[in-house]
């Protein structure tokens, strides 16, 4: 029985993103004494509230999956229950072949259950190629396979290029032909193993969802921005007696008898247990001394960088199509990869200043470096150019903001699940040590929180959460349109 499970131990959490804060919150609930160490000057990681032209907006992630309990549950626990809001519209588009086309329904992360589901988006040849899936012999997915490779082999490249790629790109900023089916779309991976055709696998998932009878919104936002969630969790951690130290980078993590010694500048903390909740490169550096094999695995994790360009217009000067925004397939050669009509998608954004129209666009995918080297003025110019081409919006914005997320999104290539399993196997050899964050079991907010909860439970000897995440990673869906 570990010290943390008895409620008498000191737990140090390294990293104050949403995963680290969720871990601290759970450890306090278990009765531990908690110290959170954050290298930067703020908490929240990739969740960042801000404002433009006096209107509150998210400058990072803007929605969270509501069909999982972790994020919604934590928001309610820290007093945000009455501020949870569904999107005002769930209608979105795909900007492809020089037109905004309605986002199809009847698909699983872009993979259709019937060719008809993608009518209006694909060419006649593309739709006919989907029908061939029923005639092909079964494809063995094995231990893992790339999403794009598998879907293209069954249904043709057009399905991947026009729908799967922009949807996955909105979640991972990655390449569908490299991303892992098992880790990025785990439900479809499991279904594909037990059905002879891909359309049959998709229909089985759709039937299962229908039987479950889930009602209510798929996604939720928070009035004032999802970026207020980590702030509320941090307030709750402090109110429960936890300590959060910003501008406190950790330089060394070493075993110290039965516990741990954490060095942060001239400060040395001794802990019964440590949760490492920082991105893979930082985690690798911290674990190199005591868990070199885990450190080597984490050092190999790749990341994508992106930038958000947020623009505010006078509503009297600007008009947008209906809906929440649009996604952009890379195959079309555009610069932006998505646009969110924030004032239309979120009632609270539109209500804060009815005279303003707020739009978010995003640029940057895995492997792209040139676009992110451009200065803010050039990124804004490019975003405005593509918005004008897609929607006709040609007004002069009254305010603009560029937010850069360098190495913001971990990539899940084929074999990612095996890498995560190896990391956890190495970490398990060191009592009182656990890891959590977006690089393990899913990049969305619920996935990060589930990872944090499993890490704290592991410190107390309960491995159920870790086993569940290893077997069933949290699928991160796309929140309509945008990022």
N, C-alpha and C positions, 0 to 999 in steps of 0.2 A: 504494500500500500504506500503510494507516494505521499509526500508532504502536502502536495496540492489537493489531493483527494480528501484529506482530513480537514482542510480549511485553515491550516496553520502556516502554509508556505508562502514564500515571496516569489511571485512570478514576474519576470521582466519580459515585456513585449517590445520587440525591436521593429519599429515601423508603425506610423499612425495613419495609414490609409484605412479604408473601411474594414479591411480584413483585420488589421492590428487592433483597431478600436473595438470591433466585434469580439475579438479574442479577449481583450481586457474586460469588456462588459460581462462576458460569460465567466471568466475567472473570478471576478468579484462576486458574482452570484453564487459561485461555489465556495465562497468564504476565504479566498486567498487575498493576500496583500499584493497590490499590483503597481508596477512602475512601467510607464510607456516611454520609450526613447525615440524621438523623431529627429532626423538630420536637418530637415528644412525648417522654415519659420512658421509653418502652418500644419494643421491636421487635414486629412481628407483625401490625400493622394490624387487620383484621377477624377475625383468628385470636387467640383469647384464652383461655388456660387459667385455671381458677379452682377454687373448691371451695364446697360447701354441706354443712353439718353434718358436716364432716370428710371428705366424699367428693369426689374430683377430678372435675370436669366441664368441659365446654366452655361458655364464655359467649359464643362467637361461632359460626362455622361448625363443624359437628361431623362431617362426613364428606367424602370425596373420591372422585371417579370413578376406579374401578380399571381401566376398560377403555381408558384413555389411559395412556401410559407416563410422563408428565412428573412428576406428583406422587408416584407410587409409586417411581419411579426416584430422585428427589431424596431421599425419605425413607430409602431404602436406602443411598444414598451417604453420608448424614450419621449413619448408625448406628441408624436406627429400624426396620430390617427385621424384627427379631424382635418388635417391638411392634405391627406392623400386624395388625389384626383385622377380619374381616367382621362385619356385624350378626348378633346371635344369632338374630334373626327378621327375615324380610323381609315378613311379613304386615302390611298396613296397612288403614286404613278411610277412608271418606269420611263425614263427619257431615253429612247432608243430609236434608231433610224429616223432621226430628225423630227420626232413627235413625242409628246407626252401620252403614254398609253396606260390604261387602268391597270393597277397591280392585280394580277390574277388571284383568284381564290381556288381552293381545292388542291393545294400542294403542300408538301412538307419541305421547308427550306428551299423552295424552288423546284422540287421534284414532284411532277404531277401524278395524280391517280388515273387521269385520262388525258388523252391528247386534247380533247375539247376544252379542258381547263385552261389551256394556254392559247386558245383561239384569240386572235387579235394582237397577240404579242409576237408569235413566231410566224415565219413564212409557211406556205403550204408544204414545202419540202420538209421543213422542220417538224411540222405536225405529223406528217406521214412517217418520219423517222421514229417518232415516239411510238407509233403503232407497232413497229417492228419488234419492240421489247417482248411482246407476247409470243413471237415466233422464235426467239433466240434460245439456245440451250442455257440452263442455269449457269450463273457466274459465281465462282467460289470467291468470297471476300476474304477468306483466310483470317489471319490475326489482325489485319488492318489493311486499308487501301485508301488511296487518295479519292476524295469526294468527286472531283472533276473527272478523273480517269474512269472511275466506275460508272458514273452517270452517263458520260459521253459514250462509253462502250455499249451501254444498254439503250440509250435514248437519243444519242447524237450530241454533237458539240453545241448546237444552237440552244438547247435547253440550258446547258451550263453557262454559255457565254452571255445569254440574254437575261437569265433570271437567277440561277444558282450563284453565279459569280458576284453580282451586285448585292445579293442578300448576305452571303458570307462575307463579302468585303465590308459591308456595313458593321459587322460584328468584330471581325478580326483584322480588317485592312490587309488581308492576306490574299494568296493565290489559290483558287479553288482546286487547281491541278496539283497542289502540294499539300493542302490541308487534309488532316486525318478524318475519315468518315467515322471511325470509332470514337474519337474525342470531340469532334466538332458537331456531329449529328448522331449522337449515340443511339437514339431510339431507332433511327433508320438503319443503322448498322446491325442492331439486334434483329430487326424485322427482316433484313436482307438475308440473314443467315438461315432463316426458316421458310423462305418463300422462293419459288422458282423464277419469278419475274420481279422486276423492280416496281412495276405498277401494282402488282399484288401486294407487295410489302407496304407501299404507300396506302393502299386501300385498307389494309389491315389496321394500320395506325389510325386512319381516319375513323374506322368503325369503332376502334377502342376508345377514341376520344369522344365519339358520339354516345357510346354506352356509359361513359363516365358522367355524362350530363353536366359538364362544367359550365357554369354560367358566370356572368360578370366579366369585367374587362380582362384582357390578356396582359396588358401593361398598366402601370400606374406611374404618375409623377407626383411631385410634392409641391404644393403652393409655395412659391418662393424659390423653388429649384430643388432637385435631388441633391444638389451640393450642400443643402442645409442638413441632410441626414447625418453625416459624420460629425458636424458641429453639435448636433443634439446628442449623439452618442457620447462625444467627448464631455459634454456638460454632465451627462448621467454618470459617466465614469468618475469624474471629479466629485460629484455629489455623494457618491458611494465610498469616497475615501481614496480613490485611485489617484496616482500622480502622473501627470503628462508633462514631459520635458521636451520642448522644441529646441531647435538649434543645438541638438545634442547628438552628433553622429557617433556611432559605435565603431571603434577601431579594432577591437579584439574581443573574441569570445573563446574562453578556455574552461576546461574542466577544473574544478576546485574541490578536491575531496569528493563528497557525495553530491555536491552542487555545482554551481557555475560562477565564474568571475567575468563580469562584463565591464570592459574598459571604454569609457566615453570621454575623450579629452583627459582632463586631470581628475575626472571622477571615476571611481571604481565601485561597482555595485556587486554584491554577492546575492545570488538567487538560488532558490531550490529548483526552479524550472525556468526555461526560456522558450518563448515562441518567436521564431524568426518570420516576420511578416513583411519582408521587403522584396522588391523585384529580384529576378534570378541573378543578375550580375552582382548586386550587393550581397545577396544571400551566399553566393559562391565564395566571395571574398571572406565573409565572416566564418564560413564553415571549413575553410581550407585547412586550418590547423588541426581540428578535432575530427572532421568527417571529410577527408580529402576525396573519397570516391563520390560522395554526394555533391561536393563542390565542383568536381569535374563534369558531372552530369548537368548541373545548373549552368555552368559556364557555356555549355553548348546551346542553350535556349536562345533562339533568335527573337528579335522584336521589330515591330513596324513603327514608324514615326508618322505623325499626322498633324495637321493644323486645322483649327476651326476659324472660319471668318464669319463674324456676326455683324449683321447690318441692320440699321434702323431707318425706316422711311416715313415720311408723312403719308398717312393713309390717303389723303386727298390727292396725292401725286402718284400713287402706286396702286396697281391692281394685280392680284395673283389668281391663278386657277383655284378652284375649290380643292379641298383636301389638306392633308398634313405635309405634303411635300413629294419629293421624288428621289429615286435611286438612279445611278448612271452606270451601265455596263462598261467596263474598261475597253471592250472591243470597239466601242464607238469612238475612242480616241479623244474624249473630252478631258478637261483637266480636273474639274470637280467630280467627286464620286457620289455626292448626295446633297440634297438641300432640304431643310426643314422649315416650313412656314410656321414658326413658333407661335405667332399671334393667333393662328387658326388652329393649331394643334392643341394648345394649352389655354383653357379659358382664363386662367389667372394672368397669363402674359398679355392676352388681348385686353383684359379688364383693367390692368394697371394704368394704361394710357390709351384710351380708345382712339386717339388721333394718330397713334404710331403703329407701324407694321414692322415686326421683327422677323428676320430671316437668318437662319444658320446654314452655312455651307461648309463642306469639309474637303480637304485635299490630302493626298499622301496614301500610298499603299506600300506593302512590304517590297523592299528592293528599290523603291523610288527615292532618289536623293536630290536630284536637280531641283525639283519643284520646291522643296523645303529650304533650299539655300537662297531662295528669292526673298527680298525684304517685304515688310508688311504692306507697303503701298502696292507692290507688284502683285502680291497674293490677292489683295482686295480688288485690283483691276481685273485679274483673271476671273475671280468669282463673279464680279458684276458682268463680265463679258458672257460667261456661260449662263448666268441667270437670264440675261437679255435674250440669248439664243433660245433658251428653253421656254420662257414664259412671256417674253416681250417686255419685261420690267426694265424700263430705261430711265427711271427717276434717279436723281442725285440723292444718295443717302445722307441723312442728317448726322449720323454717327457710325463709326465702324470700329471693330475690335478684332485683333488677330491673337489667337491663343495657340501656342505651339506645345505639342505633346511629343517630345523627343523620346524615342523608345517607349512609347505608351502602351503598345498592345503586344503581349507575348504571342508567338506563333505556335500552332499545334500541327506540326507536320506528321506524316505517317510514322507510327511508332511512338508517338508522344506518350500514350498511356503506359508503355513499357518503361520509358524513361522516368516517369513519375513514380511508378512502382519501385524502380531501383533506388531512387532518391529516398523514398520512405523506408525501404529495407535497410539502407545504410543508417538513416537517422534513428531507426528503432533500436539500434545497438547501443545508443547513448541515452541512458536514463535521464528524464527531465528535459528532453529537447523535442520540439515539434516545429513544423513549418506550415505556413498557409499563405494563400494569395492567389492572384489571377493566373499564375504560371502552372497551376496544378490541375484543377478539376473543372475549369470553366472561367470565362473572363467576365461574366456578368456580375451584377451586385449580389444576387442570391447565391451564386456559386462561391464568391469570395467569403460571404458570411458563413455558408455551410462549411467551407474549408476551415475557417477560424473556429467554429464550434467543434469540429472533429479534432482539431489540434488540441484544444483545451481538454476535451474529453479523453484524448489519448494520454495526456499528462496524468490524469486521474486513473488510468488503467482501463478505460473503456474504449475499445477499438472498434465498436460498431459503426461509428460515423466514418472512420477512415476506410473500413471495409466496404461500406455502402458507396462511398465516392469512388473508390477504386473500381468497383463493379459497374457503377452507373454514374459517370460524370454528369454534371449539370449542363444540359443543353442551353446555350445562350442564343436566344432568338433575336430577330431584328425588330426594333420597336417602331414599326410602321415605315417611316421615311426619315432619313437623316442619319444620325450617328448612333 
